[in-house]
Amino acid sequence: MDLADVTVHIDETLAQVGLDGIENALRRLDGVVSVGRRADKRHLMVVKFNPDKLKAVDIVQCVRNEGVHAELIGL
């Protein structure tokens, strides 16, 4: 299986509970393999996914559905 990854930039400054909610929403998407973030760069999430099941635009839309502004970076 080929995997891809994208970095999602979250514009808002969120509390831990908000970030955890976004991370959990991403993990529920069929095709997401992992979600990671660093403590010193809380506004960035790296999502590893199966591109045969999911598109990068679906990932950023999932984050936006959580009520925040976000965009993909590094594409």
N, C-alpha and C positions, 0 to 999 in steps of 0.2 A: 504494500500500500504506500503510495506517495503521499507525503504530508506537506502542508504549507503552513506558514505562520504570518500573522499580521500584528502590528502594534496599533492599539487603539488609544488615542489621546482623549481624555475626559476633560472638558473645559472647566467644569465647576470644581471647587474644593469641597470634598465630601468627607463626612465622618466615616469611621471604620465600618459602621453598620451599613451605610450606603454603598460603600465599595464591595462589601461582602455580598450584598443583594445583587449587584451587577455581576459579580463573579459567579454566583449561583445561577443566575439567569443564563449566562453564557454556557455554563457546564450542562445545562438542560438541553441545549441545541444538539440535535442529532448530527454528528460529524465532528463535534469539538472533542479533541483529545486531551488538551490541558489548557489551563489559564494560569498565568503567573504575573506577579508584580513585585517590585522591590519597595522596601520600606522608605527609601529615600526618594523615590519617584512614584508616589502613590497615584498620580494622574495618568500613568501609563500602564496598560495591560497588554501582555503578549499572549496571543491566542494561537495555539497550534491546532490545525483542523485538517480534515480529509476533504480536499477540493472536489472529489467526486460526489460528495453528499451536501456540500455547503459552499456558498460563495462568500467572499469577503464582505460584500455589501450587506448580506444577511447578518453578519456579526455586528457591524456598526449599527444596523437598524435595531437589533436586539438591545444594544446599550441605550440607544435613543428612546426606545420603548420604556425604559426605566425612568424617564423624565429628565434626562440630562442631555447636554449638547456634547457631541463627540464626532471625531473624524479619524480616518485611517491615516497613518503616517508611514513613510518609507516605502511606498509602492511605486 
